[in-house]
Amino acid sequence: MDFDRRCARYAPVSLDIPLISNLNAWQNIALIGQYHDGMSQREGKDLVLSYFERLELQGCEEKRGSQLSAEERFSVMFLRASMINDAIILICDPFRLLPHHVNVSFIYNILKSLDDLYTQCHIFDYTSNKDRYRTNDA
């Protein structure tokens, strides 16, 4: 695989790439499939709602980014990234997105719940957060 095709699969989850403010949660996620795969709005919504069920996020599909909790926002951003075909997800500085979390368990649970939606996932963080990655369930 050439470098350009590999780069097209990179899908960041970062505060530097915010949700689109005038779209609700499901629209932010479905937009990727609509753009890349020609998915209809109905197909996109149905697919996203099935992902919300897997993460037990029912009820946040119509919320805009500013109305989401930190966990909901992270989940929506992760799902948006996972809509890239054969995604290589890059989670950048996750504790800026989830500041009150003391460890990475929440992120690991999402990775496990959605592991069929991405090819690889890499987490980039500061070494000052290394203790947050020591969990009993990892």
BELUR-V837127 format. One record per residue. RES is the residue in three letters. NEAR is the number of other ideal C-beta (glycine too) atoms within 8 Angstrom. Layout:
RES NEAR
RES NEAR
This chain:
MET 3
ASP 5
PHE 5
ASP 6
ARG 8
ARG 10
CYS 7
ALA 7
ARG 12
TYR 10
ALA 14
PRO 11
VAL 15
SER 11
LEU 8
ASP 6
ILE 7
PRO 7
LEU 13
ILE 9
SER 8
ASN 4
LEU 9
ASN 9
ALA 16
TRP 13
GLN 9
ASN 13
ILE 15
ALA 15
LEU 12
ILE 10
GLY 13
GLN 12
TYR 6
HIS 9
ASP 7
GLY 4
MET 9
SER 6
GLN 7
ARG 6
GLU 9
GLY 15
LYS 11
ASP 8
LEU 11
VAL 14
LEU 11
SER 8
TYR 12
PHE 13
GLU 9
ARG 8
LEU 11
GLU 6
LEU 10
GLN 8
GLY 4
CYS 11
GLU 13
GLU 6
LYS 10
ARG 11
GLY 13
SER 5
GLN 5
LEU 13
SER 5
ALA 10
GLU 8
GLU 12
ARG 12
PHE 15
SER 11
VAL 15
MET 13
PHE 13
LEU 14
ARG 14
ALA 14
SER 12
MET 13
ILE 12
ASN 6
ASP 7
ALA 15
ILE 13
ILE 14
LEU 13
ILE 13
CYS 11
ASP 10
PRO 13
PHE 10
ARG 7
LEU 13
LEU 12
PRO 7
HIS 5
HIS 10
VAL 4
ASN 8
VAL 12
SER 10
PHE 10
ILE 12
TYR 11
ASN 8
ILE 12
LEU 9
LYS 7
SER 8
LEU 14
ASP 7
ASP 3
LEU 9
TYR 13
THR 6
GLN 7
CYS 9
HIS 8
ILE 8
PHE 7
ASP 11
TYR 5
THR 5
SER 4
ASN 9
LYS 8
ASP 5
ARG 10
TYR 10
ARG 7
THR 9
ASN 3
ASP 5
ALA 8
